[in-house]
Amino acid sequence: MDADIADILGLFSDEERARVVEKAMAGHDLNVDEIELLLKSRNQDLLALGIAANYLRKKTVGDIVTYVVNRNINYTNVCILNCSFCAFSRDYRSPEAYFIPVEEIVKMAEEAWNLGATEVCIQGGLPPKMDWKFYPKVLKAIKSRVPEIHLHAFSPEEIWYGSKLSGMSYSEFIGTLKDAGLDSVPGTSAEILDDTVRKKISPGRISSSEWISIIREVHRQGIPSTATIMYGHIESDAQRAKHLVLIRELQKETHGFTEFVPLSFIPYRTKLAEVVGGPPSASEVMALYATSRLVLNKYIKNIQVSWVKEGPRFAQMLLDFGANDFGGTLINENISSMAGAAHGQFMSPVEIRRLIVEAGRIPAQRDTVYRTLKVFDGIQSSTPIPLETIKYDETKFGNYWEMVRKWRYKA
C-alpha cells in the first residue's frame, strides 16, 4: 500500500470507514451500504474523508480548477407542475409569469457571446398548451445568429414534455433537438433518483426510470450531459447513496456524463421549508462532496462545486473535499435565487480566478465538455497561498486546517 494512503487511513477513528475508504482508493466500486457509511461521517472521520477525497482528486485531475464562461437563460417560469421544492415556477395566470420570446432569447445568447461566453444554458418550466416546436425553434435561431456558441439546453423533464406534446418517442424528439443544434443536456430534474422521495416532493414529475431512460438515449445519440443530485430535504443517506450508485452505473454503461454536480437544497421560499427547516449542514455538504469523489472518481473525474448554493468561501473550501471545477459565471441565475440563495446571479471570471488562486490552485477556463481553453499563471501565480491567509469560520470547520496542512500538497 502507498505510504501516504496508509497514513490517511490512520486518521480515521472508525476502522470500518477506513476499510471502505481503502477499498475506494484502490479503485473498487462501493456498494450502497458502504456509501451510506461514508455519508454519515462526522468530526474526525469527516475530515479524514475529505483528505482522502482531496488525495484522489489530485491524483486524478491535478491542481487545475476549471470554470466556464456561460449565461443561464430561464426562458419561462410558467409550469404545469407544482413541485414543493421549487420557488421559481408560476401559474400561467400569475402576474409574475413570463415567457421570453425567441428573438429575445437569441439576443441574450448573442450578448453572452459578445461578452466572452462560450455556452448558454437554456432551461424553463413546462407551460400548458405549449407548442413543442419552440424547443427546436429556439436552438435553430440561436445557431443561425451565433453558430459557435455551445447550446447546453433542456433538462430530461423538458425533453419528456416535448416528446409528449409532439407525439414523438424520446429517441425521435432528441434527434430533432440534435438536428436543430443541441450540443449537450443539463442533467437536472434528477433531484433524488428514488421514486418514494419524488412522489412526495414532486408528484407528476418524471420517474427515476424515465430520467434514466432519457439520459441514456441522449448519450446514445452522442450528446453529453451533466449529472446532478439535489439533496438536503426529505431524503435519507441511504437514498443519496442509491442515487450515486445509479449515476455511476449509468456512466459505466454510456460514458456520457461530463461532470457531477451536487446541489444543496435551498428551502427558504419553498413549500418544503416548513418540513425541512434550513439547508443541509456544512458537515452534510462536505461528506456528500468527499463521498462523491470516492464513488465516482474512476468514471466521472470532474466534480463541480456550486458557488450559488454554497457561497464563494464555502465553495473554496469544498475544493479540498474532492471538487475540481468552480462551475460557471452564469450571468443570469434565477432558480436558486428565487428559492432564497444569497450569493447572487453572476460571478465574473476574474473573481472566480481569484478564489481559485486563493485556494492554492491553478485556474483554467474550459468549455462545456471540459476542453481547456486557457490556463492562467504568471501574474495569477499557481504558487499555493499559505493556508493561514485564508479565513474561514473555525467553529464550523474545527481543526480541519491543521490536518489538511499536512496533506494538501503531498499527492
C-alpha positions as CSV (number, residue, x, y, z in Angstrom):
1,M,0.0,0.0,0.0
2,D,1.1,3.6,-0.8
3,A,2.6,5.0,2.4
4,D,0.6,8.2,2.1
5,I,-2.7,6.2,1.7
6,A,-1.7,4.2,4.8
7,D,-1.2,7.4,6.7
8,I,-4.5,8.8,5.6
9,L,-6.3,5.7,6.7
10,G,-4.7,6.0,10.0
11,L,-6.5,9.3,10.5
12,F,-9.9,7.6,10.8
13,S,-11.3,6.8,14.3
14,D,-13.6,4.2,12.8
15,E,-11.9,1.1,11.3
16,E,-14.9,0.2,9.2
17,R,-14.9,3.6,7.5
18,A,-11.1,3.3,7.0
19,R,-11.7,-0.1,5.3
20,V,-14.3,1.4,2.9
21,V,-12.1,4.3,2.1
22,E,-9.2,1.9,1.4
23,K,-11.4,-0.1,-0.9
24,A,-12.4,3.1,-2.8
25,M,-8.8,4.4,-3.1
26,A,-7.8,1.0,-4.5
27,G,-10.2,1.6,-7.4
28,H,-13.0,-0.7,-6.3
29,D,-16.7,0.1,-6.5
30,L,-18.5,0.7,-3.3
31,N,-22.0,-0.6,-2.6
32,V,-24.9,1.3,-1.2
33,D,-24.3,0.4,2.5
34,E,-20.6,1.4,2.2
35,I,-21.5,4.7,0.6
36,E,-24.1,5.4,3.3
37,L,-21.5,4.8,5.9
38,L,-19.2,7.4,4.3
39,L,-22.1,9.9,4.0
40,K,-22.7,9.7,7.8
41,S,-19.1,10.6,8.5
42,R,-18.7,13.4,11.0
43,N,-15.9,15.1,13.1
44,Q,-12.5,13.5,12.8
45,D,-13.8,10.9,10.3
46,L,-15.3,13.6,8.1
47,L,-12.0,15.5,8.0
48,A,-10.1,12.3,7.2
49,L,-12.7,11.5,4.4
50,G,-12.0,15.0,3.0
51,I,-8.3,14.4,3.0
52,A,-8.8,11.0,1.2
53,A,-11.0,12.7,-1.4
54,N,-8.5,15.5,-1.9
55,Y,-5.7,13.0,-2.4
56,L,-7.8,11.1,-5.1
57,R,-8.7,14.4,-6.7
58,K,-5.1,15.4,-7.0
59,K,-4.0,12.0,-8.3
60,T,-6.8,12.1,-10.9
61,V,-7.0,15.7,-12.2
62,G,-4.1,17.5,-10.6
63,D,-4.3,21.1,-9.2
64,I,-6.1,22.8,-12.0
65,V,-9.6,24.1,-11.1
66,T,-11.7,24.8,-14.2
67,Y,-14.6,27.1,-14.8
68,V,-16.8,28.0,-17.8
69,V,-17.9,31.4,-19.0
70,N,-21.6,31.0,-19.6
71,R,-25.1,32.5,-19.3
72,N,-28.2,31.0,-17.9
73,I,-31.4,31.7,-19.8
74,N,-34.5,30.6,-17.9
75,Y,-37.0,31.3,-20.7
76,T,-40.2,30.9,-18.7
77,N,-41.3,30.4,-15.1
78,V,-44.7,29.1,-16.1
79,C,-45.2,25.4,-15.2
80,I,-48.0,22.9,-15.1
81,L,-46.3,21.2,-12.1
82,N,-46.4,22.3,-8.5
83,C,-43.2,20.9,-7.0
84,S,-42.8,21.6,-3.3
85,F,-39.1,22.2,-3.7
86,C,-39.4,24.9,-6.3
87,A,-39.9,28.6,-5.7
88,F,-39.3,29.6,-9.3
89,S,-42.4,28.3,-11.1
90,R,-45.7,30.3,-11.5
91,D,-49.1,29.5,-12.7
92,Y,-49.8,31.0,-16.2
93,R,-52.4,33.3,-14.6
94,S,-49.9,34.8,-12.2
95,P,-48.9,38.5,-12.6
96,E,-45.3,37.3,-12.1
97,A,-45.5,34.8,-15.0
98,Y,-43.3,35.4,-18.0
99,F,-42.2,33.7,-21.3
100,I,-39.3,35.2,-23.2
101,P,-39.9,35.4,-27.0
102,V,-37.5,33.5,-29.2
103,E,-36.0,36.7,-30.7
104,E,-35.2,38.0,-27.2
105,I,-33.5,34.7,-26.2
106,V,-31.4,34.9,-29.4
107,K,-30.4,38.5,-28.4
108,M,-29.4,37.2,-24.9
109,A,-27.3,34.5,-26.4
110,E,-25.6,36.9,-28.8
111,E,-24.9,39.3,-26.0
112,A,-23.4,36.5,-23.9
113,W,-21.1,35.5,-26.8
114,N,-20.0,39.1,-27.3
115,L,-19.2,39.2,-23.5
116,G,-16.9,36.2,-23.9
117,A,-19.3,33.3,-23.0
118,T,-18.8,30.0,-24.8
119,E,-22.1,28.5,-23.6
120,V,-25.7,29.4,-22.9
121,C,-27.7,27.1,-20.6
122,I,-31.4,27.2,-21.6
123,Q,-34.0,25.8,-19.2
124,G,-37.5,26.7,-18.2
125,G,-40.8,25.5,-16.8
126,L,-43.5,23.4,-18.6
127,P,-46.1,25.8,-19.8
128,P,-49.7,24.5,-20.5
129,K,-50.6,24.1,-24.2
130,M,-47.0,24.9,-25.2
131,D,-46.1,24.5,-28.9
132,W,-43.5,21.7,-28.9
133,K,-41.8,23.4,-31.9
134,F,-40.5,26.1,-29.5
135,Y,-37.7,23.7,-28.4
136,P,-36.0,23.1,-31.8
137,K,-37.0,26.6,-33.0
138,V,-35.0,28.4,-30.3
139,L,-32.0,26.2,-30.9
140,K,-32.0,26.8,-34.7
141,A,-32.5,30.6,-34.1
142,I,-29.5,30.9,-31.8
143,K,-27.3,28.8,-34.0
144,S,-28.2,30.8,-37.1
145,R,-27.0,34.0,-35.3
146,V,-24.2,32.7,-33.1
147,P,-23.1,29.4,-34.7
148,E,-20.1,28.8,-32.5
149,I,-21.8,29.1,-29.1
150,H,-22.4,25.8,-27.2
151,L,-26.1,25.1,-26.6
152,H,-26.5,23.3,-23.2
153,A,-30.2,23.0,-23.2
154,F,-33.4,21.3,-21.9
155,S,-33.4,19.0,-18.9
156,P,-34.8,15.5,-19.2
157,E,-38.1,16.9,-17.8
158,E,-38.3,19.3,-20.8
159,I,-37.4,16.5,-23.2
160,W,-40.1,14.3,-21.7
161,Y,-42.6,17.2,-22.1
162,G,-41.6,18.0,-25.6
163,S,-41.8,14.3,-26.5
164,K,-45.4,14.1,-25.1
165,L,-46.5,17.3,-26.8
166,S,-45.1,16.2,-30.2
167,G,-46.2,12.6,-30.1
168,M,-42.6,11.6,-30.8
169,S,-40.6,8.9,-29.0
170,Y,-37.8,10.1,-26.8
171,S,-35.4,9.0,-29.5
172,E,-37.2,10.9,-32.2
173,F,-37.5,14.1,-30.2
174,I,-33.9,14.1,-29.0
175,G,-32.9,13.5,-32.6
176,T,-34.9,16.6,-33.6
177,L,-33.2,18.7,-31.0
178,K,-29.8,17.4,-32.1
179,D,-30.5,18.3,-35.7
180,A,-31.6,21.8,-34.5
181,G,-28.3,22.4,-32.8
182,L,-28.4,20.9,-29.3
183,D,-24.9,20.3,-28.1
184,S,-25.4,19.0,-24.6
185,V,-28.1,18.5,-21.9
186,P,-28.2,19.6,-18.3
187,G,-28.7,16.6,-16.1
188,T,-31.1,18.5,-13.8
189,S,-34.6,17.3,-12.7
190,A,-32.8,14.3,-11.2
191,E,-33.3,15.5,-7.6
192,I,-33.1,12.2,-5.8
193,L,-33.4,9.1,-8.1
194,D,-35.8,7.4,-5.7
195,D,-39.5,7.4,-6.5
196,T,-40.6,7.3,-2.9
197,V,-38.9,10.7,-2.5
198,R,-40.0,12.0,-5.9
199,K,-43.7,11.2,-5.2
200,K,-43.6,13.3,-2.1
201,I,-41.6,16.4,-3.3
202,S,-42.6,16.5,-7.0
203,P,-45.7,14.4,-7.8
204,G,-46.3,14.4,-11.5
205,R,-42.7,14.8,-12.5
206,I,-40.8,12.1,-14.4
207,S,-39.9,9.0,-12.6
208,S,-36.4,7.8,-11.8
209,S,-36.6,5.3,-14.7
210,E,-37.8,7.9,-17.1
211,W,-35.0,10.2,-16.2
212,I,-32.5,7.4,-16.7
213,S,-34.1,6.3,-20.0
214,I,-34.0,9.9,-21.4
215,I,-30.3,10.4,-20.3
216,R,-29.4,7.0,-21.7
217,E,-30.9,8.0,-25.1
218,V,-29.3,11.4,-25.0
219,H,-25.9,9.7,-24.5
220,R,-26.7,7.0,-27.1
221,Q,-27.1,9.8,-29.7
222,G,-23.7,11.2,-28.8
223,I,-24.9,14.1,-26.8
224,P,-23.1,14.6,-23.5
225,S,-24.8,15.7,-20.3
226,T,-24.1,16.6,-16.7
227,A,-25.2,14.6,-13.7
228,T,-26.7,16.1,-10.6
229,I,-28.1,15.4,-7.2
230,M,-30.4,17.8,-5.3
231,Y,-30.1,16.8,-1.7
232,G,-30.8,18.0,1.8
233,H,-34.6,17.8,2.0
234,I,-36.5,14.7,3.0
235,E,-34.2,12.0,1.6
236,S,-32.1,9.7,3.7
237,D,-28.4,8.9,3.4
238,A,-29.3,5.5,2.0
239,Q,-31.3,7.2,-0.8
240,R,-28.4,9.6,-1.5
241,A,-26.2,6.5,-1.7
242,K,-28.6,4.8,-4.1
243,H,-28.6,7.9,-6.3
244,L,-24.8,7.9,-6.5
245,V,-24.8,4.2,-7.5
246,L,-27.4,4.8,-10.2
247,I,-25.3,7.7,-11.7
248,R,-22.1,5.5,-11.5
249,E,-23.7,2.5,-13.2
250,L,-25.2,4.7,-16.0
251,Q,-21.9,6.3,-16.6
252,K,-20.2,2.8,-16.8
253,E,-22.8,2.0,-19.5
254,T,-22.9,5.2,-21.6
255,H,-19.7,7.2,-20.7
256,G,-21.8,10.4,-21.4
257,F,-21.6,12.4,-18.2
258,T,-19.1,15.2,-18.3
259,E,-19.3,16.1,-14.6
260,F,-21.2,15.5,-11.4
261,V,-22.8,18.5,-9.6
262,P,-24.1,18.2,-6.0
263,L,-26.8,20.8,-5.4
264,S,-27.8,21.7,-1.9
265,F,-31.5,22.2,-1.4
266,I,-32.3,25.9,-0.8
267,P,-35.6,25.8,1.1
268,Y,-36.4,29.3,2.2
269,R,-39.2,30.3,-0.2
270,T,-40.4,26.8,-1.0
271,K,-43.4,24.8,0.3
272,L,-40.8,22.3,1.7
273,A,-39.4,24.9,4.1
274,E,-41.9,24.0,6.8
275,V,-40.8,20.4,6.6
276,V,-37.0,20.7,6.4
277,G,-36.2,24.0,8.1
278,G,-32.9,25.0,6.7
279,P,-30.4,23.8,4.0
280,P,-28.2,20.8,4.6
281,S,-25.5,21.3,7.3
282,A,-21.9,22.1,6.4
283,S,-21.0,18.6,7.5
284,E,-23.6,17.0,5.2
285,V,-22.3,19.0,2.3
286,M,-18.6,18.2,2.9
287,A,-19.5,14.5,3.3
288,L,-21.5,14.5,0.1
289,Y,-18.7,16.0,-1.9
290,A,-16.0,13.8,-0.5
291,T,-18.0,10.7,-0.9
292,S,-18.9,11.6,-4.4
293,R,-15.2,11.8,-5.3
294,L,-14.6,8.3,-3.8
295,V,-17.6,6.8,-5.5
296,L,-17.3,8.4,-9.0
297,N,-13.6,9.1,-9.3
298,K,-12.9,6.3,-11.9
299,Y,-15.9,7.2,-14.0
300,I,-16.7,10.9,-13.7
301,K,-13.5,12.8,-12.9
302,N,-15.0,16.2,-12.8
303,I,-16.9,17.2,-9.7
304,Q,-18.3,20.8,-9.7
305,V,-18.9,23.0,-6.7
306,S,-21.9,25.3,-6.8
307,W,-20.9,28.7,-5.6
308,V,-24.5,29.8,-6.0
309,K,-25.7,27.2,-3.5
310,E,-22.7,27.2,-1.1
311,G,-21.4,30.7,-1.3
312,P,-17.9,31.7,-2.6
313,R,-16.0,30.9,0.6
314,F,-17.5,27.5,1.4
315,A,-17.2,26.7,-2.3
316,Q,-13.5,27.4,-2.0
317,M,-13.2,25.0,0.9
318,L,-15.0,22.3,-1.0
319,L,-12.1,22.3,-3.4
320,D,-10.4,20.4,-0.6
321,F,-13.2,17.9,-0.4
322,G,-12.9,16.4,-3.9
323,A,-14.2,19.2,-6.2
324,N,-12.1,20.3,-9.2
325,D,-14.5,22.7,-11.0
326,F,-16.0,26.0,-10.0
327,G,-18.9,26.0,-12.3
328,G,-19.9,29.0,-14.5
329,T,-20.2,32.7,-14.4
330,L,-24.0,32.2,-15.1
331,I,-24.6,36.0,-15.8
332,N,-28.3,35.3,-15.0
333,E,-29.3,32.7,-12.4
334,N,-33.0,32.7,-11.3
335,I,-33.9,29.3,-9.9
336,S,-31.7,29.2,-6.8
337,S,-32.1,33.0,-6.3
338,M,-35.9,32.7,-6.2
339,A,-35.6,30.0,-3.5
340,G,-33.6,32.3,-1.3
341,A,-29.9,31.6,-2.3
342,A,-27.9,34.6,-1.0
343,H,-24.9,34.5,-3.3
344,G,-26.0,36.4,-6.4
345,Q,-26.7,35.8,-10.1
346,F,-23.3,36.4,-11.6
347,M,-19.6,35.9,-10.7
348,S,-17.0,37.4,-13.0
349,P,-14.2,35.3,-14.4
350,V,-11.7,37.5,-12.6
351,E,-13.4,36.8,-9.3
352,I,-13.6,33.1,-10.0
353,R,-9.9,33.0,-10.8
354,R,-9.1,35.0,-7.6
355,L,-11.0,32.5,-5.5
356,I,-9.2,29.6,-7.1
357,V,-5.8,31.1,-6.6
358,E,-6.6,31.9,-3.0
359,A,-7.4,28.3,-2.5
360,G,-3.9,27.4,-3.7
361,R,-5.0,26.0,-7.1
362,I,-4.4,26.9,-10.8
363,P,-7.4,28.4,-12.6
364,A,-8.3,27.4,-16.1
365,Q,-11.1,28.4,-18.4
366,R,-12.8,25.4,-20.1
367,D,-15.6,24.8,-22.5
368,T,-18.7,22.8,-21.7
369,V,-17.1,19.4,-22.4
370,Y,-14.0,20.2,-20.4
371,R,-11.6,21.1,-23.2
372,T,-9.1,23.6,-21.7
373,L,-9.2,27.0,-23.3
374,K,-6.7,28.9,-21.2
375,V,-4.6,28.1,-18.1
376,F,-3.9,31.2,-16.0
377,D,-0.5,31.5,-14.5
378,G,2.2,34.2,-14.4
379,I,0.5,37.2,-12.9
380,Q,-2.1,34.9,-11.3
381,S,0.5,32.7,-9.8
382,S,-0.1,29.0,-9.3
383,T,2.1,29.0,-6.2
384,P,-0.1,27.9,-3.3
385,I,-1.1,30.7,-0.9
386,P,-0.4,29.8,2.7
387,L,-3.5,28.4,4.4
388,E,-3.1,30.9,7.2
389,T,-4.2,33.7,4.8
390,I,-7.5,32.0,4.1
391,K,-10.1,33.0,6.7
392,Y,-12.9,30.6,7.5
393,D,-15.3,30.1,10.4
394,E,-13.1,27.8,12.6
395,T,-16.1,27.0,14.8
396,K,-17.7,25.3,11.8
397,F,-14.7,23.6,10.4
398,G,-12.9,22.6,13.6
399,N,-9.3,21.5,13.3
400,Y,-9.6,20.8,9.5
401,W,-6.8,23.2,8.6
402,E,-4.3,21.6,11.0
403,M,-5.0,18.3,9.3
404,V,-5.0,19.5,5.8
405,R,-1.8,21.4,6.1
406,K,0.0,18.1,6.3
407,W,-1.8,16.5,3.3
408,R,-2.8,19.2,0.8
409,Y,0.3,19.1,-1.4
410,K,1.6,15.6,-0.8
411,A,-0.3,13.7,-3.5
